[in-house]
């Protein structure tokens, strides 16, 4: 799936603007599905079990201290709550680590969209010298084969394959696990017709979210993750990171970043591509200013943040 790159004004015009007691804006969102299926990598119980084991396994890093879970912690909503994550020998990456929760539903992965799927994304950090720093695919598989259980588990997860213990299947297993990391909240219950699932204050905040224009980029089931947008669309944003341009070298991609999902956003700070914004209130205020050219009052910010809290998952214990 290719991420859309559309002018914000066009998107805003396409979104319904709600009146005080109008709930028509609900149609711009959708409840989360149970999983994020893939025709290329079907989810099976064996594959998910293997994927979770690999996700938590520090042996996928050179010095055996870092796992996928180190930066995308299952106990803290798929993030590490660090501005940027520490990698091999404490090296810090240049960008904030996004949540692995609901990521499989996104149209692409990473802030710059350089990986099409969670399966592809999972393989990148393992070989990245600044992250898990494994020297090669062959060394990864060689190390995993030293575990007496992994050969049997790979064979069970990928039956019929001549060589199930491949580097590609490391990504396929982790990806299958991540495709189960779907986190419905009270907002999903509300979208399904349970009007009392949200408080009056949260509904008022949803109205403010819509009327402010946030809905232009943060819509659908994931409230983001489906398009690129220029950071600093209305007012130049102070950053040296050129975003997607660093991948494509296309001038039109300068300052273009994947719009982040707002699922669990109250729990996944600090915010933005560089993790420079500590609070959700500040993030809301800055996005209104830089993306929409609006100066929100403290009351408006509080209303929107109140709504965003309703996007926090009701239960993530099943992933641990």
C-alpha positions as semicolon CSV with decimal commas, in nm:
position;residue;x (nm);y (nm);z (nm)
1;X;0,000;0,000;0,000
2;X;0,138;0,343;-0,097
3;X;0,098;0,629;0,146
4;X;-0,096;0,925;0,019
5;X;0,065;1,267;-0,008
6;X;-0,220;1,516;-0,027
7;X;-0,255;1,889;0,041
8;X;-0,394;1,945;0,389
9;X;-0,653;2,193;0,263
10;X;-0,804;1,933;0,029
11;X;-0,819;1,678;0,308
12;X;-0,981;1,923;0,545
13;X;-1,248;2,009;0,290
14;X;-1,328;1,640;0,255
15;X;-1,384;1,590;0,628
16;X;-1,717;1,660;0,796
17;X;-1,723;1,955;1,034
18;X;-1,945;1,880;1,329
19;X;-2,184;2,114;1,504
20;X;-2,214;2,101;1,881
21;X;-2,459;1,810;1,888
22;X;-2,374;1,653;1,552
23;X;-2,205;1,310;1,549
24;X;-2,169;1,286;1,169
25;X;-1,792;1,317;1,208
26;X;-1,787;0,959;1,340
27;X;-1,786;0,842;0,977
28;X;-1,432;0,974;0,936
29;X;-1,311;0,708;1,182
30;X;-1,347;0,331;1,207
31;X;-1,315;0,072;1,483
32;X;-0,993;-0,124;1,488
33;X;-1,003;-0,474;1,339
34;X;-0,904;-0,774;1,552
35;X;-0,577;-0,826;1,364
36;X;-0,387;-0,680;1,069
37;X;-0,392;-0,972;0,820
38;X;-0,147;-1,013;0,535
39;X;-0,199;-1,228;0,225
40;X;0,179;-1,257;0,188
41;X;0,235;-1,358;0,552
42;X;-0,074;-1,533;0,693
43;X;-0,105;-1,525;1,071
44;X;-0,082;-1,865;1,242
45;X;-0,053;-1,954;1,609
46;X;0,288;-2,114;1,551
47;X;0,420;-1,811;1,366
48;X;0,291;-1,568;1,629
49;X;0,446;-1,769;1,913
50;X;0,780;-1,778;1,735
51;X;0,754;-1,410;1,650
52;X;0,693;-1,311;2,009
53;X;0,992;-1,516;2,123
54;X;1,213;-1,346;1,864
55;X;1,069;-1,003;1,952
56;X;1,187;-1,052;2,311
57;X;1,518;-1,224;2,230
58;X;1,829;-1,013;2,301
59;X;2,038;-1,263;2,104
60;X;1,929;-1,077;1,792
61;X;2,174;-0,802;1,893
62;X;2,551;-0,818;1,866
63;X;2,624;-0,791;2,238
64;X;2,304;-0,976;2,336
65;X;2,161;-0,683;2,533
66;X;1,899;-0,539;2,295
67;X;1,576;-0,688;2,161
68;X;1,287;-0,543;1,961
69;X;1,119;-0,504;2,298
70;X;1,395;-0,275;2,422
71;X;1,272;0,011;2,204
72;X;0,914;-0,113;2,152
73;X;0,825;-0,234;2,498
74;X;0,508;-0,442;2,526
75;X;0,462;-0,322;2,883
76;X;0,464;0,048;2,786
77;X;0,237;0,061;2,482
78;X;0,503;-0,043;2,231
79;X;0,752;0,237;2,305
80;X;1,039;0,306;2,546
81;X;0,928;0,662;2,634
82;X;1,273;0,791;2,537
83;X;1,327;1,086;2,298
84;X;1,553;0,859;2,093
85;X;1,645;0,500;2,175
86;X;1,984;0,372;2,291
87;X;2,134;0,116;2,056
88;X;2,464;-0,076;2,035
89;X;2,712;0,055;2,292
90;X;2,464;0,323;2,392
91;X;2,450;0,496;2,054
92;X;2,140;0,712;2,013
93;X;1,935;0,707;1,698
94;X;1,829;1,031;1,533
95;X;1,455;0,968;1,552
96;X;1,199;0,869;1,811
97;X;1,098;0,502;1,812
98;X;0,729;0,475;1,711
99;X;0,496;0,232;1,882
100;X;0,476;-0,123;1,749
101;X;0,111;-0,134;1,861
102;X;-0,124;-0,112;1,561
103;X;0,175;-0,042;1,335
104;X;0,087;-0,332;1,105
105;X;-0,225;-0,139;1,004
106;X;-0,018;0,153;0,875
107;X;0,044;0,195;0,505
108;X;0,420;0,200;0,561
109;X;0,679;0,184;0,840
110;X;0,938;0,421;0,989
111;X;0,899;0,799;0,996
112;X;1,018;0,813;0,636
113;X;0,820;0,514;0,512
114;X;1,127;0,326;0,391
115;X;0,984;-0,015;0,481
116;X;0,655;-0,125;0,328
117;X;0,556;-0,374;0,599
118;X;0,624;-0,468;0,960
119;X;0,799;-0,778;0,827
120;X;1,050;-0,560;0,640
121;X;1,077;-0,313;0,926
122;X;1,163;-0,585;1,177
123;X;1,475;-0,684;0,984
124;X;1,627;-0,337;0,953
125;X;1,734;-0,265;1,313
126;X;1,895;-0,608;1,355
127;X;2,167;-0,526;1,100
128;X;2,183;-0,152;1,167
129;X;2,528;-0,079;1,321
130;X;2,377;0,188;1,545
131;X;2,095;-0,030;1,673
132;X;2,133;-0,408;1,720
133;X;2,452;-0,419;1,513
134;X;2,452;-0,781;1,398
135;X;2,722;-0,818;1,129
136;X;2,522;-1,019;0,875
137;X;2,210;-1,225;0,809
138;X;2,420;-1,541;0,823
139;X;2,548;-1,461;1,171
140;X;2,192;-1,403;1,290
141;X;2,079;-1,746;1,171
142;X;2,395;-1,914;1,297
143;X;2,332;-1,776;1,645
144;X;1,964;-1,876;1,644
145;X;2,052;-2,232;1,538
146;X;2,251;-2,272;1,859
147;X;1,921;-2,268;2,046
148;X;1,792;-2,625;2,048
149;X;1,430;-2,515;2,020
150;X;1,445;-2,261;1,739
151;X;1,493;-2,512;1,453
152;X;1,178;-2,698;1,562
153;X;0,984;-2,376;1,611
154;X;1,079;-2,237;1,270
155;X;0,982;-2,568;1,108
156;X;0,643;-2,558;1,280
157;X;0,586;-2,195;1,185
158;X;0,687;-2,240;0,823
159;X;0,584;-2,598;0,735
160;X;0,683;-2,735;0,398
161;X;0,970;-2,492;0,346
162;X;1,303;-2,647;0,253
163;X;1,495;-2,405;0,473
164;X;1,254;-2,251;0,726
165;X;1,535;-2,092;0,931
166;X;1,596;-1,800;0,699
167;X;1,654;-1,435;0,775
168;X;1,338;-1,346;0,583
169;X;1,140;-1,576;0,811
170;X;1,278;-1,398;1,117
171;X;1,099;-1,093;0,983
172;X;0,792;-1,292;0,885
173;X;0,758;-1,437;1,235
174;X;0,808;-1,105;1,412
175;X;0,572;-0,943;1,164
176;X;0,303;-1,203;1,227
177;X;0,329;-1,134;1,600
178;X;0,311;-0,759;1,546
179;X;-0,002;-0,809;1,335
180;X;-0,176;-0,920;1,654
181;X;-0,075;-0,607;1,851
182;X;-0,409;-0,434;1,797
183;X;-0,531;-0,221;2,086
184;X;-0,900;-0,123;2,089
185;X;-1,012;0,142;2,336
186;X;-1,333;0,296;2,461
187;X;-1,337;0,502;2,142
188;X;-1,393;0,182;1,944
189;X;-1,688;0,095;2,165
190;X;-1,824;0,443;2,098
191;X;-1,784;0,401;1,722
192;X;-1,968;0,070;1,744
193;X;-2,271;0,240;1,897
194;X;-2,206;0,245;2,272
195;X;-2,275;0,615;2,324
196;X;-2,188;0,605;2,694
197;X;-1,840;0,463;2,624
198;X;-1,714;0,821;2,611
199;X;-1,776;1,086;2,875
200;X;-1,944;1,416;2,780
201;X;-1,604;1,583;2,816
202;X;-1,443;1,335;2,576
203;X;-1,719;1,388;2,321
204;X;-1,669;1,762;2,349
205;X;-1,298;1,705;2,296
206;X;-1,371;1,499;1,985
207;X;-1,575;1,789;1,851
208;X;-1,283;2,023;1,916
209;X;-1,046;1,778;1,745
210;X;-1,267;1,777;1,436
211;X;-1,341;2,149;1,426
212;X;-0,976;2,242;1,476
213;X;-0,885;2,040;1,165
214;X;-0,677;1,762;1,326
215;X;-0,907;1,515;1,151
216;X;-0,758;1,609;0,813
217;X;-0,453;1,389;0,878
218;X;-0,558;1,187;1,181
219;X;-0,856;0,982;1,065
220;X;-0,953;0,623;0,990
221;X;-0,910;0,333;1,230
222;X;-0,558;0,430;1,335
223;X;-0,607;0,809;1,335
224;X;-0,290;0,844;1,132
225;X;-0,023;0,627;0,975
226;X;-0,175;0,636;0,628
227;X;-0,016;0,938;0,462
228;X;0,290;1,164;0,451
229;X;0,260;1,528;0,541
230;X;0,504;1,817;0,544
231;X;0,615;1,908;0,893
232;X;0,571;2,281;0,918
233;X;0,305;2,303;0,651
234;X;0,184;2,651;0,749
235;X;0,472;2,773;0,965
236;X;0,833;2,650;0,922
237;X;0,920;2,388;1,183
238;X;1,267;2,413;1,343
239;X;1,443;2,087;1,251
240;X;1,739;1,982;1,038
241;X;1,584;1,642;0,965
242;X;1,469;1,635;0,601
243;X;1,239;1,339;0,656
244;X;1,149;1,127;0,354
245;X;1,389;1,325;0,135
246;X;1,676;1,136;0,299
247;X;1,537;0,817;0,142
248;X;1,407;0,935;-0,193
249;X;1,634;1,238;-0,264
250;X;1,326;1,390;-0,424
251;X;1,289;1,762;-0,354
252;X;0,914;1,733;-0,295
253;X;0,985;1,497;-0,004
254;X;1,180;1,750;0,200
255;X;1,033;1,773;0,551
256;X;0,778;1,503;0,467
257;X;0,712;1,256;0,750
258;X;0,461;0,980;0,797
259;X;0,169;1,112;0,998
260;X;0,186;0,928;1,331
261;X;-0,107;0,729;1,462
262;X;-0,280;0,876;1,766
263;X;-0,373;0,537;1,911
264;X;-0,243;0,523;2,272
265;X;-0,090;0,868;2,217
266;X;-0,140;0,968;2,580
267;X;0,103;0,688;2,676
268;X;0,363;0,708;2,400
269;X;0,547;1,034;2,460
270;X;0,776;1,211;2,413
271;X;0,645;1,326;2,076
272;X;0,737;1,406;1,717
273;X;1,007;1,253;1,498
274;X;1,284;1,366;1,730
275;X;1,108;1,310;2,062
276;X;1,162;1,678;2,144
277;X;0,814;1,747;2,282
278;X;0,755;1,614;2,632
279;X;0,383;1,661;2,686
280;X;0,072;1,585;2,484
281;X;-0,060;1,934;2,555
282;X;0,248;2,087;2,397
283;X;0,226;1,850;2,101
284;X;-0,136;1,945;2,033
285;X;-0,059;2,314;2,061
286;X;0,243;2,295;1,831
287;X;0,067;2,088;1,566
288;X;-0,221;2,336;1,553
289;X;0,026;2,621;1,510
290;X;0,270;2,465;1,261
291;X;0,030;2,250;1,060
292;X;-0,296;2,445;1,074
293;X;-0,189;2,800;1,150
294;X;-0,409;2,812;1,459
295;X;-0,331;2,936;1,806
296;X;-0,537;2,725;2,045
297;X;-0,649;2,845;2,384
298;X;-0,550;2,640;2,689
299;X;-0,915;2,532;2,713
300;X;-0,916;2,403;2,354
301;X;-0,593;2,213;2,412
302;X;-0,737;2,054;2,727
303;X;-1,052;1,951;2,540
304;X;-0,855;1,782;2,261
305;X;-0,621;1,606;2,506
306;X;-0,924;1,480;2,699
307;X;-1,050;1,318;2,379
308;X;-0,708;1,174;2,295
309;X;-0,702;0,997;2,631
310;X;-1,001;0,792;2,514
311;X;-0,773;0,634;2,251
312;X;-0,573;0,452;2,519
313;X;-0,617;0,075;2,502
314;X;-0,845;-0,080;2,760
315;X;-0,623;-0,389;2,797
316;X;-0,272;-0,473;2,673
317;X;-0,193;-0,750;2,925
318;X;-0,254;-1,023;2,666
319;X;0,059;-0,914;2,476
320;X;0,297;-0,960;2,770
